[in-house]
Amino acid sequence: MKRTQYSSLCEINITSLVDVMMVLLIIFMLTAPFIQAGIKVQLPKAKSTVIKEQEGVVVSIQQDGEVFLDNVRVPKERLAEEFIKLKVSGEERVFIRADKAVQYGVVMDVIGNIKEVGIDEVGMITEKK
């Protein structure tokens, strides 16, 4: 085809688009494990079945006793209020991710608050042996 002074260019160069997409793909692949981690706790190892954390609300308890409700820090004084809000919103399942160095009493206090508001399905998240 002969080009004239006023002919249109009908080609699209997608090389730069592919380069950008590849860089974005690599960035997402590298950052995905860090995004999924959530609150940093060392889970105890146990023989357990695999569950999906997205099936319910996750309560994380760090080594120093700090409690997080779905990655948001909650003071211990407000735990009961937050669990009441969960129950009212229709949540029936709570999973606890407690650091292996957390004192037993702290974990039982959180479980007691959950059970007190009427949420009966409480699970413990551990690492598989």
ZAMARSE-37618 format. One record per residue: x, y, z of N, C-alpha, C, CB in turn; residue number from 1. Coordinates in nm, 2 decimals, always signed. Glycine has a CB too. Layout:
N
(rec (X, Y, Z), (X, Y, Z), (X, Y, Z), (X, Y, Z), NUM)
...
This chain:
129
(rec (+0.08, -0.12, +0.00), (+0.00, +0.00, +0.00), (+0.09, +0.12, +0.00), (-0.09, +0.00, +0.12), 1)
(rec (+0.05, +0.21, -0.09), (+0.13, +0.33, -0.10), (+0.08, +0.44, +0.00), (+0.12, +0.39, -0.24), 2)
(rec (+0.17, +0.50, +0.06), (+0.14, +0.61, +0.16), (+0.14, +0.74, +0.09), (+0.24, +0.61, +0.28), 3)
(rec (+0.03, +0.81, +0.12), (+0.02, +0.95, +0.07), (+0.04, +1.04, +0.19), (-0.11, +0.98, +0.00), 4)
(rec (+0.04, +1.17, +0.16), (+0.07, +1.26, +0.27), (-0.05, +1.26, +0.37), (+0.08, +1.40, +0.20), 5)
(rec (-0.17, +1.23, +0.33), (-0.29, +1.23, +0.42), (-0.34, +1.10, +0.46), (-0.39, +1.31, +0.36), 6)
(rec (-0.26, +0.99, +0.44), (-0.31, +0.86, +0.47), (-0.31, +0.84, +0.62), (-0.23, +0.75, +0.40), 7)
(rec (-0.40, +0.75, +0.68), (-0.40, +0.73, +0.82), (-0.31, +0.61, +0.86), (-0.55, +0.71, +0.87), 8)
(rec (-0.27, +0.61, +0.98), (-0.18, +0.50, +1.03), (-0.28, +0.40, +1.10), (-0.07, +0.56, +1.13), 9)
(rec (-0.28, +0.28, +1.05), (-0.38, +0.18, +1.10), (-0.31, +0.08, +1.19), (-0.45, +0.11, +0.99), 10)
(rec (-0.19, +0.10, +1.24), (-0.12, +0.01, +1.32), (-0.12, +0.05, +1.46), (+0.02, -0.02, +1.27), 11)
(rec (-0.13, -0.04, +1.56), (-0.12, -0.01, +1.70), (+0.00, -0.08, +1.75), (-0.26, -0.04, +1.78), 12)
(rec (+0.09, -0.01, +1.81), (+0.20, -0.07, +1.87), (+0.17, -0.11, +2.02), (+0.33, +0.02, +1.86), 13)
(rec (+0.16, -0.24, +2.05), (+0.12, -0.28, +2.19), (+0.24, -0.33, +2.27), (+0.02, -0.39, +2.18), 14)
(rec (+0.36, -0.31, +2.22), (+0.48, -0.35, +2.29), (+0.49, -0.29, +2.43), (+0.61, -0.33, +2.21), 15)
(rec (+0.47, -0.16, +2.43), (+0.48, -0.09, +2.56), (+0.37, -0.13, +2.66), (+0.48, +0.07, +2.54), 16)
(rec (+0.25, -0.16, +2.60), (+0.14, -0.21, +2.69), (+0.17, -0.34, +2.75), (+0.01, -0.22, +2.60), 17)
(rec (+0.23, -0.43, +2.67), (+0.27, -0.56, +2.72), (+0.38, -0.55, +2.83), (+0.32, -0.65, +2.61), 18)
(rec (+0.47, -0.46, +2.81), (+0.58, -0.44, +2.91), (+0.52, -0.39, +3.04), (+0.68, -0.33, +2.86), 19)
(rec (+0.43, -0.29, +3.04), (+0.37, -0.24, +3.16), (+0.29, -0.35, +3.23), (+0.28, -0.12, +3.12), 20)
(rec (+0.21, -0.43, +3.15), (+0.14, -0.54, +3.21), (+0.23, -0.64, +3.28), (+0.05, -0.61, +3.11), 21)
(rec (+0.34, -0.67, +3.22), (+0.43, -0.77, +3.28), (+0.49, -0.71, +3.41), (+0.54, -0.80, +3.18), 22)
(rec (+0.52, -0.59, +3.41), (+0.58, -0.53, +3.54), (+0.47, -0.53, +3.65), (+0.63, -0.38, +3.51), 23)
(rec (+0.35, -0.49, +3.61), (+0.24, -0.50, +3.71), (+0.22, -0.64, +3.76), (+0.11, -0.44, +3.65), 24)
(rec (+0.22, -0.74, +3.68), (+0.20, -0.88, +3.72), (+0.31, -0.92, +3.82), (+0.20, -0.97, +3.59), 25)
(rec (+0.43, -0.88, +3.79), (+0.54, -0.92, +3.88), (+0.52, -0.85, +4.01), (+0.68, -0.88, +3.82), 26)
(rec (+0.49, -0.72, +4.01), (+0.47, -0.65, +4.14), (+0.36, -0.71, +4.22), (+0.43, -0.50, +4.11), 27)
(rec (+0.24, -0.75, +4.16), (+0.13, -0.81, +4.23), (+0.17, -0.95, +4.29), (+0.01, -0.83, +4.14), 28)
(rec (+0.25, -1.02, +4.21), (+0.30, -1.16, +4.25), (+0.39, -1.15, +4.37), (+0.37, -1.23, +4.14), 29)
(rec (+0.47, -1.04, +4.38), (+0.56, -1.03, +4.49), (+0.49, -0.97, +4.62), (+0.68, -0.93, +4.45), 30)
(rec (+0.39, -0.89, +4.60), (+0.33, -0.82, +4.72), (+0.21, -0.90, +4.77), (+0.29, -0.69, +4.68), 31)
(rec (+0.16, -1.00, +4.70), (+0.04, -1.07, +4.74), (+0.06, -1.15, +4.87), (+0.00, -1.17, +4.64), 32)
(rec (+0.18, -1.21, +4.90), (+0.19, -1.28, +5.02), (+0.20, -1.19, +5.14), (+0.32, -1.36, +5.02), 33)
(rec (+0.25, -1.07, +5.13), (+0.25, -0.97, +5.24), (+0.11, -0.92, +5.27), (+0.35, -0.86, +5.20), 34)
(rec (+0.03, -0.90, +5.17), (-0.10, -0.85, +5.19), (-0.19, -0.95, +5.26), (-0.17, -0.81, +5.05), 35)
(rec (-0.17, -1.07, +5.24), (-0.25, -1.18, +5.30), (-0.21, -1.21, +5.44), (-0.25, -1.30, +5.22), 36)
(rec (-0.10, -1.16, +5.48), (-0.05, -1.20, +5.61), (-0.13, -1.14, +5.73), (+0.10, -1.15, +5.63), 37)
(rec (-0.18, -1.02, +5.72), (-0.25, -0.96, +5.82), (-0.17, -0.93, +5.95), (-0.37, -1.05, +5.86), 38)
(rec (-0.22, -0.95, +6.06), (-0.16, -0.93, +6.19), (-0.05, -1.03, +6.21), (-0.26, -0.92, +6.31), 39)
(rec (+0.07, -0.99, +6.25), (+0.18, -1.08, +6.27), (+0.17, -1.16, +6.40), (+0.31, -1.01, +6.26), 40)
(rec (+0.14, -1.29, +6.39), (+0.14, -1.38, +6.50), (+0.21, -1.51, +6.47), (+0.00, -1.40, +6.55), 41)
(rec (+0.28, -1.57, +6.56), (+0.33, -1.70, +6.54), (+0.23, -1.80, +6.59), (+0.47, -1.72, +6.62), 42)
(rec (+0.17, -1.87, +6.49), (+0.07, -1.97, +6.53), (+0.13, -2.09, +6.58), (-0.02, -2.00, +6.41), 43)
(rec (+0.06, -2.16, +6.68), (+0.11, -2.29, +6.73), (+0.09, -2.39, +6.62), (+0.04, -2.33, +6.86), 44)
(rec (+0.17, -2.50, +6.62), (+0.15, -2.61, +6.53), (+0.06, -2.71, +6.59), (+0.29, -2.67, +6.49), 45)
(rec (-0.03, -2.77, +6.51), (-0.12, -2.87, +6.55), (-0.17, -2.95, +6.43), (-0.24, -2.81, +6.63), 46)
(rec (-0.21, -3.07, +6.46), (-0.28, -3.15, +6.36), (-0.42, -3.10, +6.34), (-0.28, -3.31, +6.39), 47)
(rec (-0.45, -3.04, +6.23), (-0.58, -2.98, +6.21), (-0.63, -2.99, +6.07), (-0.57, -2.83, +6.25), 48)
(rec (-0.75, -2.96, +6.04), (-0.81, -2.96, +5.91), (-0.79, -2.82, +5.85), (-0.95, -3.00, +5.91), 49)
(rec (-0.79, -2.81, +5.72), (-0.78, -2.68, +5.65), (-0.91, -2.61, +5.64), (-0.72, -2.71, +5.51), 50)
(rec (-0.92, -2.49, +5.68), (-1.04, -2.41, +5.67), (-1.00, -2.28, +5.60), (-1.10, -2.38, +5.81), 51)
(rec (-1.10, -2.21, +5.55), (-1.08, -2.08, +5.48), (-1.11, -1.97, +5.58), (-1.17, -2.07, +5.36), 52)
(rec (-1.01, -1.88, +5.60), (-1.03, -1.77, +5.70), (-1.14, -1.68, +5.66), (-0.90, -1.70, +5.71), 53)
(rec (-1.18, -1.68, +5.53), (-1.28, -1.58, +5.48), (-1.42, -1.63, +5.52), (-1.27, -1.57, +5.33), 54)
(rec (-1.44, -1.74, +5.58), (-1.57, -1.79, +5.62), (-1.63, -1.73, +5.74), (-1.56, -1.94, +5.64), 55)
(rec (-1.55, -1.65, +5.81), (-1.60, -1.58, +5.93), (-1.51, -1.47, +5.97), (-1.61, -1.68, +6.05), 56)
(rec (-1.54, -1.41, +6.08), (-1.46, -1.30, +6.13), (-1.33, -1.36, +6.20), (-1.54, -1.21, +6.23), 57)
(rec (-1.22, -1.29, +6.18), (-1.09, -1.34, +6.24), (-1.05, -1.24, +6.35), (-0.98, -1.35, +6.13), 58)
(rec (-1.03, -1.30, +6.47), (-0.98, -1.22, +6.58), (-0.84, -1.27, +6.60), (-1.07, -1.25, +6.71), 59)
(rec (-0.74, -1.17, +6.59), (-0.60, -1.20, +6.61), (-0.56, -1.15, +6.75), (-0.52, -1.14, +6.50), 60)
(rec (-0.48, -1.23, +6.82), (-0.42, -1.19, +6.95), (-0.27, -1.20, +6.94), (-0.48, -1.28, +7.06), 61)
(rec (-0.20, -1.08, +6.95), (-0.06, -1.08, +6.94), (+0.00, -1.13, +7.07), (-0.01, -0.94, +6.91), 62)
(rec (+0.14, -1.14, +7.07), (+0.21, -1.19, +7.19), (+0.19, -1.10, +7.31), (+0.36, -1.20, +7.15), 63)
(rec (+0.18, -0.97, +7.29), (+0.17, -0.88, +7.40), (+0.03, -0.87, +7.45), (+0.22, -0.74, +7.36), 64)
(rec (-0.07, -0.94, +7.39), (-0.21, -0.94, +7.43), (-0.30, -0.84, +7.36), (-0.21, -0.90, +7.58), 65)
(rec (-0.24, -0.77, +7.26), (-0.32, -0.68, +7.18), (-0.42, -0.76, +7.09), (-0.23, -0.59, +7.09), 66)
(rec (-0.55, -0.72, +7.09), (-0.65, -0.79, +7.02), (-0.69, -0.71, +6.89), (-0.77, -0.82, +7.11), 67)
(rec (-0.70, -0.78, +6.78), (-0.74, -0.72, +6.65), (-0.86, -0.80, +6.60), (-0.62, -0.73, +6.55), 68)
(rec (-0.96, -0.72, +6.55), (-1.08, -0.77, +6.49), (-1.07, -0.74, +6.34), (-1.21, -0.72, +6.56), 69)
(rec (-1.05, -0.84, +6.26), (-1.03, -0.82, +6.12), (-0.93, -0.71, +6.09), (-1.16, -0.79, +6.05), 70)
(rec (-0.81, -0.72, +6.15), (-0.70, -0.63, +6.13), (-0.71, -0.49, +6.18), (-0.67, -0.62, +5.98), 71)
(rec (-0.81, -0.47, +6.27), (-0.83, -0.34, +6.33), (-0.82, -0.36, +6.48), (-0.98, -0.28, +6.30), 72)
(rec (-0.73, -0.29, +6.54), (-0.70, -0.30, +6.69), (-0.82, -0.26, +6.77), (-0.58, -0.22, +6.73), 73)
(rec (-0.86, -0.34, +6.87), (-0.97, -0.32, +6.95), (-0.92, -0.32, +7.10), (-1.09, -0.42, +6.93), 74)
(rec (-0.95, -0.21, +7.18), (-0.91, -0.22, +7.32), (-0.99, -0.33, +7.39), (-0.93, -0.08, +7.38), 75)
(rec (-0.93, -0.39, +7.49), (-1.00, -0.50, +7.56), (-1.13, -0.45, +7.63), (-0.90, -0.55, +7.67), 76)
(rec (-1.14, -0.32, +7.66), (-1.26, -0.27, +7.72), (-1.38, -0.27, +7.62), (-1.24, -0.13, +7.78), 77)
(rec (-1.35, -0.26, +7.49), (-1.45, -0.25, +7.39), (-1.48, -0.39, +7.32), (-1.41, -0.15, +7.29), 78)
(rec (-1.41, -0.49, +7.36), (-1.43, -0.62, +7.29), (-1.58, -0.67, +7.30), (-1.34, -0.73, +7.36), 79)
(rec (-1.64, -0.66, +7.41), (-1.78, -0.71, +7.43), (-1.87, -0.63, +7.33), (-1.83, -0.69, +7.57), 80)
(rec (-1.85, -0.50, +7.32), (-1.93, -0.41, +7.23), (-1.92, -0.46, +7.09), (-1.89, -0.27, +7.25), 81)
(rec (-1.79, -0.48, +7.05), (-1.77, -0.52, +6.91), (-1.83, -0.66, +6.88), (-1.61, -0.52, +6.88), 82)
(rec (-1.82, -0.75, +6.97), (-1.88, -0.88, +6.95), (-2.03, -0.87, +6.95), (-1.84, -0.98, +7.06), 83)
(rec (-2.09, -0.78, +7.02), (-2.24, -0.76, +7.02), (-2.27, -0.71, +6.88), (-2.28, -0.66, +7.13), 84)
(rec (-2.19, -0.61, +6.83), (-2.22, -0.56, +6.69), (-2.21, -0.67, +6.59), (-2.12, -0.45, +6.66), 85)
(rec (-2.12, -0.76, +6.60), (-2.11, -0.88, +6.51), (-2.23, -0.96, +6.52), (-1.98, -0.96, +6.54), 86)
(rec (-2.27, -0.99, +6.64), (-2.39, -1.08, +6.65), (-2.52, -1.01, +6.59), (-2.42, -1.11, +6.80), 87)
(rec (-2.53, -0.88, +6.61), (-2.65, -0.81, +6.56), (-2.64, -0.81, +6.41), (-2.65, -0.67, +6.61), 88)
(rec (-2.52, -0.80, +6.35), (-2.51, -0.80, +6.20), (-2.53, -0.94, +6.14), (-2.37, -0.74, +6.16), 89)
(rec (-2.55, -1.04, +6.23), (-2.57, -1.17, +6.17), (-2.45, -1.27, +6.16), (-2.63, -1.16, +6.04), 90)
(rec (-2.34, -1.22, +6.22), (-2.22, -1.31, +6.21), (-2.24, -1.43, +6.31), (-2.09, -1.23, +6.24), 91)
(rec (-2.21, -1.55, +6.26), (-2.23, -1.67, +6.34), (-2.10, -1.74, +6.37), (-2.33, -1.76, +6.28), 92)
(rec (-1.99, -1.70, +6.30), (-1.87, -1.78, +6.31), (-1.75, -1.68, +6.33), (-1.85, -1.86, +6.18), 93)
(rec (-1.66, -1.72, +6.43), (-1.55, -1.64, +6.46), (-1.43, -1.73, +6.47), (-1.56, -1.56, +6.60), 94)
(rec (-1.32, -1.69, +6.41), (-1.19, -1.77, +6.42), (-1.09, -1.69, +6.50), (-1.14, -1.81, +6.28), 95)
(rec (-1.01, -1.76, +6.58), (-0.91, -1.69, +6.66), (-0.77, -1.73, +6.62), (-0.93, -1.73, +6.82), 96)
(rec (-0.69, -1.63, +6.59), (-0.55, -1.65, +6.56), (-0.47, -1.60, +6.67), (-0.51, -1.58, +6.42), 97)
(rec (-0.43, -1.68, +6.76), (-0.35, -1.64, +6.88), (-0.21, -1.68, +6.87), (-0.42, -1.69, +7.01), 98)
(rec (-0.12, -1.59, +6.90), (+0.02, -1.62, +6.90), (+0.05, -1.73, +7.00), (+0.11, -1.49, +6.94), 99)
(rec (+0.15, -1.82, +6.97), (+0.17, -1.93, +7.06), (+0.22, -1.89, +7.20), (+0.27, -2.03, +7.00), 100)
(rec (+0.27, -1.76, +7.21), (+0.33, -1.72, +7.34), (+0.22, -1.64, +7.42), (+0.45, -1.63, +7.32), 101)
(rec (+0.10, -1.63, +7.37), (+0.00, -1.56, +7.45), (-0.04, -1.64, +7.57), (-0.12, -1.52, +7.36), 102)
(rec (-0.07, -1.57, +7.68), (-0.11, -1.65, +7.80), (-0.25, -1.71, +7.78), (-0.11, -1.55, +7.92), 103)
(rec (-0.27, -1.82, +7.83), (-0.40, -1.89, +7.82), (-0.52, -1.81, +7.86), (-0.39, -2.03, +7.89), 104)
(rec (-0.50, -1.74, +7.97), (-0.61, -1.66, +8.02), (-0.66, -1.55, +7.93), (-0.56, -1.60, +8.15), 105)
(rec (-0.57, -1.49, +7.85), (-0.60, -1.39, +7.76), (-0.69, -1.45, +7.65), (-0.48, -1.32, +7.69), 106)
(rec (-0.65, -1.56, +7.60), (-0.73, -1.63, +7.49), (-0.87, -1.67, +7.54), (-0.65, -1.76, +7.44), 107)
(rec (-0.87, -1.73, +7.67), (-1.00, -1.77, +7.72), (-1.09, -1.65, +7.75), (-0.97, -1.85, +7.85), 108)
(rec (-1.03, -1.53, +7.79), (-1.11, -1.41, +7.81), (-1.18, -1.37, +7.68), (-1.02, -1.30, +7.86), 109)
(rec (-1.11, -1.38, +7.57), (-1.16, -1.34, +7.44), (-1.27, -1.44, +7.40), (-1.05, -1.33, +7.33), 110)
(rec (-1.25, -1.57, +7.42), (-1.35, -1.67, +7.38), (-1.47, -1.65, +7.47), (-1.29, -1.81, +7.40), 111)
(rec (-1.45, -1.62, +7.60), (-1.56, -1.60, +7.69), (-1.65, -1.48, +7.64), (-1.51, -1.57, +7.83), 112)
(rec (-1.59, -1.37, +7.60), (-1.66, -1.26, +7.54), (-1.74, -1.29, +7.42), (-1.57, -1.14, +7.51), 113)
(rec (-1.68, -1.38, +7.34), (-1.75, -1.42, +7.21), (-1.87, -1.51, +7.25), (-1.66, -1.50, +7.12), 114)
(rec (-1.85, -1.60, +7.34), (-1.96, -1.69, +7.37), (-2.07, -1.62, +7.45), (-1.91, -1.81, +7.46), 115)
(rec (-2.03, -1.52, +7.53), (-2.13, -1.44, +7.61), (-2.24, -1.37, +7.52), (-2.06, -1.34, +7.69), 116)
(rec (-2.20, -1.33, +7.40), (-2.29, -1.26, +7.32), (-2.38, -1.35, +7.23), (-2.22, -1.16, +7.23), 117)
(rec (-2.35, -1.48, +7.24), (-2.43, -1.58, +7.17), (-2.37, -1.63, +7.04), (-2.56, -1.52, +7.13), 118)
(rec (-2.25, -1.60, +7.01), (-2.18, -1.66, +6.89), (-2.12, -1.79, +6.94), (-2.07, -1.56, +6.83), 119)
(rec (-2.17, -1.90, +6.89), (-2.13, -2.04, +6.94), (-2.02, -2.10, +6.85), (-2.25, -2.13, +6.94), 120)
(rec (-2.01, -2.06, +6.73), (-1.91, -2.12, +6.64), (-1.78, -2.05, +6.65), (-1.96, -2.13, +6.49), 121)
(rec (-1.69, -2.10, +6.73), (-1.56, -2.04, +6.76), (-1.45, -2.14, +6.72), (-1.54, -1.99, +6.91), 122)
(rec (-1.36, -2.10, +6.63), (-1.26, -2.19, +6.58), (-1.12, -2.13, +6.61), (-1.27, -2.22, +6.43), 123)
(rec (-1.02, -2.22, +6.62), (-0.88, -2.18, +6.65), (-0.80, -2.20, +6.52), (-0.83, -2.25, +6.77), 124)
(rec (-0.73, -2.10, +6.47), (-0.65, -2.12, +6.36), (-0.51, -2.15, +6.40), (-0.65, -1.99, +6.27), 125)
(rec (-0.45, -2.26, +6.35), (-0.32, -2.30, +6.38), (-0.24, -2.33, +6.25), (-0.32, -2.43, +6.47), 126)
(rec (-0.11, -2.35, +6.26), (-0.03, -2.40, +6.15), (-0.04, -2.55, +6.15), (+0.11, -2.35, +6.15), 127)
(rec (-0.03, -2.61, +6.03), (-0.04, -2.75, +6.01), (+0.10, -2.81, +6.05), (-0.09, -2.79, +5.87), 128)
(rec (+0.10, -2.92, +6.12), (+0.22, -2.99, +6.15), (+0.28, -3.06, +6.03), (+0.20, -3.09, +6.26), 129)
